[in-house]
Structure formats: C-alpha cells, structure tokens
C-alpha cells in the first residue's frame, strides 16, 4: 500500500456504485422493496381511497443504505485510501437521492456523481462524463467501474467479476433458501397414518406424497418471505446469513426457484384426493397472508401459526382418507399454539440478547417475554390435559387394543414440553422449536418413545 504522502498526491479514485461497490443488484432489490411496500400498505391505501376517493401515490421505494450488500473488501481498501488522504468519488446511474444517501452513510466520499445508464455502461463515455463533471482530463483520475478494475488499488482483492460461480456453493445456497431443514415440520402429515390402527401401505405412500407436496409449497413461502423481509433480515444477527440477505443467491434466482417448486408440488399432489389439494391451496394462501400481514398482528400471528401446524395433520387425513378424531384436533390446536408461543418467546430472547426492544416485523416487545412464556406453558399443559382426559375416557377403548399403555406417554409429554419452555427461557432455543426438536437428541428420543407407546397401544 502507498504511504500517506504518496496518496495525498495520487489522482482521485472514482468508483461505480452498482457494479463495483455493491455485491447485489440494487435495481432488483428496489423492485422487491416497491412490491413489499405496495403489499404492506394495501389495506391502508384501500381505507384511504374509501374515505378520500384518491389513491396515495407517495411511495418510498429507495433501498436503505444501511442494509445494502456492499463489497466489504473493496470498502475496507477505500477507507484505507481515504484515511491516507486520497480523494474518493462515487458515481451511479441511480437517482441522486440514493447515491447521496450512500455517500453520507459511509462518509468517505468527497463527491457523488449521477450519470445516465448509457454513459455508465460505456467505459470510454463514462470517463469523458466523469472528467467533464470533475473538471479534469480523462487521465487525471483512476476509475473502478467493475471488479475487474480492483487492481488500481494495488492491494489483494478477491475477483468477484463475471466468472461463473462454483456449482456446489450455489447448490448449498439453494438448499438453504428453500429451507430443506424446515421440512421436518411437515412430518406432521404422517400423524394420521401413525395413530390409525388400520393404516395400510397405500396410506403410507399417500402420506409421503403429501409430505413432498407440503414441503415444496412451504419452500415457496420461505423464498417469498425472505425476499419481502430482505432489509429486515440484514439487520438481524442471524437472519443476515440467509442466502438472499447475504448475497449467496441473487434476488433474480427466485424467478427460477418459485416456478420450479410450484411445478414439483403440483406433480406430488396430483395423485392425491381433491380434498387434499384444496387443503394444500388453503395452506399456501394462509402462509402468504401470514408472511405479508398476519405475522405482524399481536396474538393473531401465534393463532395462525398454530393453525398452520394443525392444517398439516388435517391434510394428512385428507390425503389418506383417515378420519381424525375430535380429541386429536383439540390436542393439536393447543399443542401447536404452545409451540407457536415458544417460537415467539425464542425470538424475544434473541432480541434481549442483542439489546433490542423488539423485532423489526413483530408486534411483541421484550417486556412481553414473561407473559408469552406463561401463555406457552398454559397452552402446553392444557394440551397434556386434553390428552389425559382422552385416555381416561372410554372412547379410546374402541380404537386401541391396549388403551392403558397410552398413560405412559403423559410423563414424556410433560418432560418434553417443560424442557422446551425452560430452554427457551434460558435463550438456548433456536427460533423454531420443531426445527430444534428435529436436531435435538433428547427430543428425538421422546418422539421415538411416544411412537413406541402408540404402537403398543394398537
């Protein structure tokens, strides 16, 4: 690196915002922000139109400079150049307000320029326009218009140019984006065939197809949710590592992912009953409403989240033709409400750890932590009570050959639910309790024991 005196006499360094300083496509992200704001403000816009008969056309679709995805290696080198006295200029074809906001945020650029798109994309024309704006000749400054120009800094920077990305990291990023590890939630579609004493091989085959269909549809909602929450995720301590937020996958790749997942889900659901297909559509619509509106509504979000869990069990019954008992429906409603509340409790624990009052897209505050924990405990042990009343009643004697065996599941449920609440209270829970349970040895052991008890009872 050059010394301070040399840098003070070095020619100005002119850097392109879109193609050099940023690692993501700001135009695509701007479109996502516009769609997000249009969707989120739609109820208010409709209400305003009904009152004033005029649509509110004032939208803020500019990306927040604090959460844009910058090339950190280049940024560090530029800060060092500025520290040593070199003049830095940022140019872009974006609106002046956006470029100015980025300049002010970083505080290392002495000036920002706005060129038209044609001038920006033509190297020679770009040099002429920059020279004219700065009052210099074309050779009196150095230009970084793309990663290929990083060599002018005379420091080692990774080549992030147009070379093809390695296949394996991209595959891993896609797997992460569609949340394959969250597919464990969809094992709930197997509950009807697991508890039924008359299940057949055909029922298991139907459950497998239902599992695949639900997993693929859920992945679509995850991709859409990550796109809509792009800026909020980048401000989150762990969610910023998600593929779209971190830049591991470009936003435009969603145009390939979503249709592919949708087609695959349709093929998986096609051989199953029409009632299952309707249930799958209802689930997808509800997940979209949850991602866009409902997850920001106090308590409504946990009720809907609990319903989304319970719908999976209902869908398993529709796929196999196995009728679900009222007892199972009542138990599921309270059990999954408890898990939804534990999920919110875990999120609040994370916010408390990083010193924030609330998550950016939730209605709960950190002072609600104890109340949410109490509600989670109440719902959990109410579910155990429902199960105990079912075992005590005479209804189960019509279904199970050894009904007394069902009593042994109660201490297992009490242990597991109590442990989940306590781990969450300590801040040791991942933000999704079912995903946590799928990777936790003690939770898996509890699940195996309960499954064994059900088979014994049959």
N, C-alpha and C positions, 0 to 999 in steps of 0.2 A: 504493500500500500504506500502511496506517496505521502510525504511528510506535510506538515501544516503549511509551511511556506510555499511549497510547490502547488498545493491545492488552491491556495488563495489566488494564484496566478493562472490556474487551469481554466480552460474555456467552460462556459456554462454547460450543464448537463440537462438535456430536455428529454423527459420520459413520457411515454404514452400510457394513459390510464387503463384503457380497456385491454390492450394486447400485451402489456408488459407488467404493470404494477398489480393487476388483478389476475387471480387464478381461475376465476369463473366468468361466465358470460353475463355481464350486467344487464344486457337487453332482455335475456330470458328471465332473469330474476326480477326485473322491473315488470315484466308481463305477469309473473306469478303474484307479485305484490298488488298489481292492479286488480287481478281476478279475486284475490283474497279480500281486498277492501270492498269490492263490489258485492261479494257474497255476504260478508260480515255486516255490511251496512244496509243490506236489502230490506230487512224489517223496518228499520228507521226511515229509509227512503220511502217505502210504501206508506208508512204512517204520515210522513211529511206531505206526500202527494195528496193523501185523502183530506188533509187539513187545508193546504195552500193551493192544491191543484198544480203544483210545479215540482219538477224533479230537482233534487240537489245535485248539481253537476261539479261541485268543488271536491275533487279527489286528490289525495296526496299519494301519488304512486312512485315517489322517488325513494330509492333504497337508502337505508340508514348507513352512513359511512362507518359507524362504529362496528357494524356486524358484516361488512363486506369481506370477501375472502381474498386477502392480499398475499402476494408472493413474499413471504417473510424473509427469505434470504436476500432478495433484492432490496427490500425495505431496510433491512439491517445495514446493508452496504451503503445505501443512500444516506442513512442517518449518520454514518461514519464520515462520508464525504462532506455532508453539511457541517458536521462538527469541526472538520478541518478547514472550513471556510469556503467551500465550493458553492456556487450558485446553482440551485435546482429549479427547474421549470416543469410544470405538469401540463400536458395538453391532452385534449379529448374532443370527440365529436358529440359528446353528451351536452345537455343543457348547462349553461354557465352556473346555475344554482347548485347542480350536483357536483361539478368539478370544484367549485369554490368550497363546498362543504367538506370534500375530501381533503383539500389543501389545508383548511383550517383545523381539521381533526388531527392531521399528522404534524402540522406546524414546522415542516422542514422545507416547504416550497416557497420561494420568494415571489412566484408569479404563476398564474394559471391561464392557459390559452384555450380557446374553443375554435376548432376548425370544422369545416364541413366534412361529411363522410368521404367524399371523393378525394379530397386533399389528404385526409388522414391515411387512406389505404394506398396511396401512391407515394413511394419513398422520395422521389425527386420533387414532386409537387409539395409534399409535406415540408421538405427542407426549405423550399422557397417561401412558403407561407409563414413558417416559424421565423425565418430570417427577416422577413418583412415586419412581422409583429414585434420582434426584439430590436429591430434597427441594426442588424448585423449582417455580415455576408454569410453564405452557406457553409463556409469552412471555419467560422468563428465559434462554433459550438459542436458538441457531440450529442448524437441522437440515439436514444434507446426506444425503438418502435416495436420491438418484439423480443422474446427470449434469446433470439439469435444474436442480438446486439449487446448481450451482457458483458462481452469481452472488453468493452471500452472501460469498464471499471477496474480492470487489471486485478480482479480477485476471483477466486474459485467460486462459481455459482453453478448449481445443477442445471442441466439443459432441460428446460420444460417446453421445448418447441413443438413442432408439428409431428415429431416421430410418434409412431404408434405406441400406445400404452401396452405394457405386458398383459398377457391374457389372464394369467392366474389372479393377480390382484384385482382385476376388473370383475372376474367371476366371484371372488370373495366379497367384493363390494355389493354386487347384485344380491348375493345370498343374504348379506346383512340388511340391504334395503327392503327386501320383501319379508324380513323378519322370520326366517325359517325356524329359529329357535322359539318363536312365539306360536308356532303351530301346535305346540304341546297343549295349548288351551283347547284345541279342537278335539282332543281325545274324549271330551265330554259327549260327543255324538255316539260313543261306544257304551255309554251308561245304560240305555235301554236294553241292549243285547246282553250286557253283563249281568244285569239284575233279573232278567227274564229267565224262568226255569224251562222255557220251551223254545229257546233260540236255536237256530239252525245254521248250517254252513252258509247258506244263501244270505241269511241275515248278517253274518259277519262280512261277507263280500259287499253287501249293500252299505254297511257301516264304513267300510274302507273307502268306497266311492264318495260317501257323504263327507268323510274326513278330508279327502283331497279337495272336493268342491269348496268346502268351508275355508280350508287353508288358503286356497288360491284367491278366493273373494276377499278374505281378510287381508291378504298381501296387497291387493289393490287399494284398500282403505288405508293401509300403512303408508304406501307410496304417496297417495293424495294428501294424507295428514302431514307427512314430512315436508312436502312442498309448501303447503299452506303455513306451516309453522317454521319455515326456514330461518327467518330472522330471530325468532324467539329461541330456537334450538341453539343458534350460535352464541347466544348469551347465557346458555345453561352449562353448568360444569361438566356434565356427562353427555348430554344430548348433542353437544357440539361435535362429537366424534361420529355422528351418524353420517352415512355416505354422502347425502346431498348437502348437508351442512358443512362437512369438512372438505368437500370438493373431490372426494374419491370417485363420485359419479357426477357427471354434468346434469344439469336440470333437464336438458333436452332428451336424455336417455329415458325419461318417463314416458315419452311418446312411443317408445318401443315396448317398455315393460308392461304398461297398463293393458294395451290390446292383447298382448301375448298371454297375460294372466287371465284375462276375460275369456278368451277362446278356450284355453285349457280348462277353466272352471265349467264352461258350458258342456264340454265333452264329458267331464266327470259326472255332471248332474243329469245328463241326457237319459241314461238308462233307468233312473230312479223315478219314483212316483211324482205326479204333478204337484201333489200337496207339499212334497219336499222342495220342489223347485220354487213354489210360491213362498215357502218359509225362507229359502235362501235369498230371494229378492227382498223380502221384508227385512231380513237381517242386514243386507247391504245398504238399503235405504236408511235404516236406523243408524248404522255405523257412520254413514255420510252426515246425517243430521247431528250425530254426536260429535264428530270431528269439527263441524263448522259452527254449530251453535250450542248444543246441549252441554258439552263438557265445561262450558263457562258459566253454567247456572248452578247456584248453590243447592245441593242435595238432589236436584233433578238429575245431575250427572251420575251420582252413585246408583240411583234407582235404575236409570237407563243402562248403566254398565252392568248391574246385576242381571237385568233382563237379557242383555246380550249374551251373558254366560248361560242363562237358563234356556234361551232360544236354541242353543246348540243341542241341549238334551232333547228338547221337543222335536228338533229336526231329525235327530237320530231315531226317534219313534216314528216319524213320518216316513223316513227312508226305509225302515224295516217292517212297518205295519204293526209294530208292537205298541199296544195301548199303555200309556203312562198312568199310574195311579195318582189320585189326588194327594196322597201322602208324599209321593216323590216330588210333585210340583211345589207343595208347600215347603218341604225341606229345602229344595233347590233355591226357591225365592229368598229365603232367609240366609242360607249358606253363602250364596253368591253376593248378596248385599253385604255380608260381613267381609268378603274378600275385596269388594269394591271400596269399602271404607278403609280397609287395611292399605290398599293401594294409595288412597289419598293421605292416609297417615304417614306412609313412607315418603311421599312427596314433600309433606310438611317437614319431616325430619331432615330431608336433604336441604330444604330452604333454611332451616335453623342452623345447620352446619356451616353454611356459607354466609350467614348473616343477613339473609334477605327476609323481608316481611311476608312475601307471597310469591307464588309462581306467576309468570307473565300472562298465562292464559287460563288461570283458575280463579274461583271465587273464594277460596279458603285462605285465611291468614294464619300465621304461625301461632297466634294466641288461641286458635281453634283446636290446637293439637290434642289437648286433653279431652275435649268434647268429642272429637272424631274417634279417639281411642275408646271412649266409653260406649259410643254408638256401635263401633265394630265388635266390642266384647259382647254387648247385649244381643246383637243380631246373631253372633256366632253361637252363643249358648242357648238362644231361642231355637235355633236350628237343631241343636242336640236335643232339646226338649221335645220338639216335634217328632224326632226320630224315636225317642224313648216312649212317647205315647203310642206311636205306631207299633212298636214291638210289644207293648203291654196290651194293646187291643187284640181282639180276636180276628181281625181282618187278615193278618199275616198268616194265620193257620191255613187259610185257603190257598196260599201261594207257595209256602215253604214246607218242606217235609220235616225239618228240624228247626222250628222257629226260635227255640230258646238260644240257639247259637248266636242270634243277632244281638243279644245283650252284650256280648264280648266286644262289639265294635264301639260301644259308648265310651269306655275309658280311652280308647285310641283316638277317637274324635276330640274328646276333651283335651287330651295331651297335645294333639297337633294344632288345634285352633288356639289354645292358650299359648303355645310356644310361638306361633306366628305373630300374635299380638305383642308378646313380650320382646321378640326380636325386632319388631318394627319400632317399638317404644325406645329401644336402645340405639336405633339407627343402623341396624345390621341387615335390614331387608332391602332387596332390590325393589325397584318401583313397581314391579308387577309380581304379586305373590304366587301366581300359578307358574310363571317362568322360574321363579325362585324354587318352588317345590319340585319342578322337573329336574333340577340340578342338585338338589339337597338330599344327601343320603338318608337322613332320618325321615324326611317327608316321603321319599320313595319306599322306605321300609314300612311306614304307616299305611301307605296305599296298598302295598302287597298284602299286609296283614288283613286289612278290611276286605280286599278282594277274596282272600282265602276264607274269611268268615262267611261271606255271601255264598261261596261255592259249598261250604259245609252246610249252611242252612238249606240250600237247594236239595 
